[in-house]
Amino acid sequence: MNNSRKLTEADVTPESIFHDRRKVLQALGLSAAALALPQTAKADISSWFKGHDRPKAPPGKPLDFTKPAAYQNDLTLTPEDKVTGYNNFYEFGLDKADPAANAGQLVTSPWKIVIDGEVGKPITLDMDDIMKRFPLEQRIYRMRCVEAWSMVVPWIGFQLSNIIKLAEPTGNARFVAFKTLYDPEHMPGQKDRFIGGGLDYPYVEGLRMDEAMHPLTMLTVGVYGKALPPQNGAPIRLTVPWKYGFKGIKSIVNISLTKNQPPTTWNQIATNEYGFYANVNPHVDHPRWSQATERFIGSGGILDVKRQPTLLFNGYADQVASMYRGLDLRANY
């Protein structure tokens, strides 16, 4: 890399990767769908992305939390404005800046989560229940996007296993399925294929039961000391630090324990590109780009990035590799 060259947005996420990923969406007829939209729909889309008339998200409420030493470290944090201003949440648009610009009208209170399926005690909790039942802690985790950029984020939440245990899983529970809120009125990508990338909504994800019960796996309700902003998955999202970011489903309304492997959104749309496991692995490339290195979004200017090697399991191999002993990580990507 020529250090004298001025960095551009393409250095944060390489332009080839940014556009190649969207070829999957185009292959599904998204471009044709956009061209076929009636003029009124096109006007509607144009209005949505004016930006200036979108309601801003309210400031996040400060949270009470502890900082367990085991989950603090000296990694360089990605600044808050980058964590909240540069991410994927296709329910609010395809561009990295769209979620921050367009998620302000998402209604996050009241909010309920249903835990059901292969459990002895199905439960429904609202966010007040959750905040009272589960003490919060800050955990500084690496975050690695499948698009080959990365961050370090101080998430606030609690272990997913705590809420699963509350529902008393049965012996048939082998997987855990998650579902995002379905609200086309406030999540325009769910209403319009052009805005939402042609994905099937609501967004769904899943983990194997041992992955879900692992101590590193969190349900996250805050970041940088405050409640999650809508663009980052308010009021509650999944954080699994050894997996690619698309596994971190946002704005969760349902957690269901299942006997069979559940469908997941990106795996359904492009099975050969986005696997169910999605473990960060520098030795298994995406079919259209290398995963050997990543661009860390750092603490300098808005386009400050550092090229660095990708770590197996995103640096958490010591804690999680034993779960995959004997599993072919190339076939089960």
N, C-alpha and C positions, 0 to 999 in steps of 0.2 A: 504494500500500500504506500503510495506517495504521500508522505507526511505534509508536504507543502500544498497539496490539493485541498481546496475548500470542501468541507463535508456538506453533503446534501441529504435530503430526506431518504434517498435511496440507500444511504449508509446505515440508517437505523434498521430498516427492513429492506434488503436488496430489492430493487425494482422488479427484477426477474422473478424473485420468489413471491412478491406481493401479487404480481399479475398472474403467475403460473397457478397459484392456488385458486384463483378465481376462474381459471379455465375449466375447472371441474364444474363450476356453477354454469358457465356458458354452455358446456356440453349438455346440460340438462334443459337447454332451450331458454335460458334466462334472457339472452339478447333478443331472441325472437319474441319472447313474451313482452319485453320492454317496448319493442317496435310496434307490437300489436295493441298496446294500450290506447284506449280512446284519448282524445285531446283533453278531456276533462280530467282524466287520471294523471296525465303528464303535468297538467297545471297544478294538480294537487301535490305531486311529488316536488315540483319546483318550489311550491310554497313551503313545504315542510323543511327544505334545506336552505331556506333563506338565512336561518341561524339567529338573526336578531330578534325574532318574535317567539322563540322557544323559551319556555320558563326555565330559569336557572334552578338547579337543585338547591334545596335549603342546606345551610351549613350542618355538618355532622355533629351530633351531640357528643360531648366528651364522655368517655367510658371509664369505669373503674376496673382495673385489671392488675394482675401481678406480672412479674417478669422472671419466670423460672430460669435459673442460671443455665440449665441444660439447653435452652433454646435461644440464648443470647450469644452473640459472636462478634467478631471484629470485621465482618464483611462490610464493604462500602455500600451504604443504602442508596437505592435509587430515590431521587427527590420526590416529594409528595406530588408536585404538580405533574410530573411525568407518569407516576403510577396512576393518577386519576385522569390524566389527559391523553394517554396513549394506550389504547387497548382494543380488544375485539369484543363486541357484543352486538351481533348482527341484527338483533331485534330492533336496534336503533340506527342501523346503517352499516355500510361496508368499510368506510374509511376509519382509520384509527382514531380520528378526532370526533367522529360522529356520536359515539356514546356520550361523551361529556357535553356535547352541544345539544343533544336531543332527548336525554333521559330524564330531564328535570320534572316532567309531568307524571312520571311513574308514581303510582300511589302505593306506598309501602307500609301504611298504617291505616286500619288494622291489617294484620297478616297472620295467617294460620298455616301450620305445617302438619300434614297427616303422615303418621308412621304406621304402615299396615303390611299386609301380605302374610308371609310365613312367620307370624308372631303369635304369642299367647295372649298379648294384651295390646290390641290396636289403640293408638292414642292420637289425639289432636291437641296440639299446643299452639298458643299464640306467642308472640314475641315477648310479652311480659312474663309468661310462664317460663320461657327459655332463659331469659335474663336472670330470673330469680333462682332457677334450679341449678344452673351450671356456671360456676365461677369462671370468669374470663381471665385469659393470660395472653401476653404478647409472645409471639414466636417470630423470630427473624428467619425467613426462608428464602432460598434461591427460587426464582420462578423462570422457567424456560419455555418459550413459545415454540411450537413446531415450525414456525417461520424463521427460526434461527436467530431470534433476538432474546435477550434475557434481562432480568431485573433482580434486585434483592429487596424484599418487601417486609415490613414489620406488621404482619397480620395480627389481629386480635380475635380470639374465639375460644373454642374448647374441643376436646377430642370427640370425633364422631361416634366412637364406641360408647360414650356415655349415654347418648340419646337412644342408640340401638338397644343397649342393655335394658333401658327403661321399658321397652316394648316386649321384652322377653322372647327373643328369637327361638323358634323351634328347631328341631334337628334337620328339617328340610331346607333351612335357609342357607343357601350356598352363594348367593349373589345379592347385591344391593343396587336397586334401580332408583334414579333420581329424575325428577321432572321440574322444569321451570314453569313459572306462572304463564298462563295463556290469557293475554289481555290485548287483543288487537287494537282497541281504542287508544291505549296508551303506549303500545309497543308497535310502531308502524311497520316494522319489518315482518311482523307476523301477519299483517293485513295485506301487504303488497310484495310480490315476488321481486320487484325491481329494487326495493329498499332492503329487503331481507335476504337477498342472495339466493332465492329459490330453495331454501331449506324447508324441510317439513317441520312445522311447529305444533305443539311446544317442543323445545329443545329437551332431549333426554340423554342421560349418561348412566354409567354403571361401573361397579367395582366388584371384584371377587370378595367374598366375605372376609378372608384374612387380610386383604388390603384395607377394607373398610374399618376393621377392628384394630389396625396397626396404630400405635401411639402417635405417629407423625401425622396421621390423617385428621384434618380439622374441619369443623363447621365454623366458618369465619363470619363475624358480625361487625368487624371494624378494621381500620387501618390508620396508621399514624396517630393513634390515641383517640380516634373519633369513630363514630358509627360509619359504616360503609356508605359512600355516596351511591346514588342509583346506577351510575355508569360502571361501577365495580361489582354490581350484583346485590345491591341492598334488597331486603335487609339481612339476608343470610345466603351464603354461598359455600361451595366445597373447595378445599385446598388440599392437594395431594402433591407435595413438593418434588417427588421423584418422577413425576409423570409430566407429559407435555400439557401446556396450559389449557387446551381445549377440554381436558377432563374436568377442569374446575368449573362445573356448572354453576350458574348464577341464579339469583332470585328463586330459590327452591320453594316449592309448595308441597311436594310429595316425596317421601322416602319409603320405598317398598322392598321388602325382603322377598327374594324369589328363589325357586328351585333351579330354574334354568337361566342361562346367560341372557341378560336383557339386551334389547336393541339400543344402540347409541347413535346419535345424530350423524356425526361425521363418518363413522364406520359404515352406516347405511348408504350415504351418498357416494362414498369412494372407498370401498373395502380395501383395495390394493394400496391405498395411500395413508389411511388413518385407521390403525388397528384398534381393537378393543383394549389392549393393554396400554399402549401409548407410553411405555417406559422410555425415559430419555436415554439414548444409546448412541454414542459417537460412531459405532461400528455398523449401524444400520441406517443407511441413507434414506431419505424420502426419495421416491422414484424420480423426482425432478430437481433435487438439490441435495447437497451434502449436509450431513448433521455433525461433521467432525469438529467444526468450530461454530462460535456464536458471537453475536455483537451485544456486549453488555452495555446497557443504557445507564450511564454513570451520573456523576454529580456536577459536571461542568455545565456548559451551555446546552441549549435545547437539543442540539445535535451531537453532543459529546458521546461518543461510543468507543468501545475498546474491543478489538478482536481478541478472543481468547479460546482455548480448547474447550470443547464440550466434555463434561465429566459423566462417566457412567452412572446411571440412576441420578443424574444431576448433583452428584456429590454425596449422595446418601446410601451408597452401596453397603457400607458397613452395617447400616441399620436394616436394609430391606432385601439385600441380595438373597438371603436364605429362603425367602418365600418362593423364589423362582429356580431353586436348585433342580436340575434335571429338565427344565423347560427350555426348548429351543427358542432363544430370544430373536432369532431371525424369522422363524415361521410365526412366532407369536409376538409380533411387533406392536 
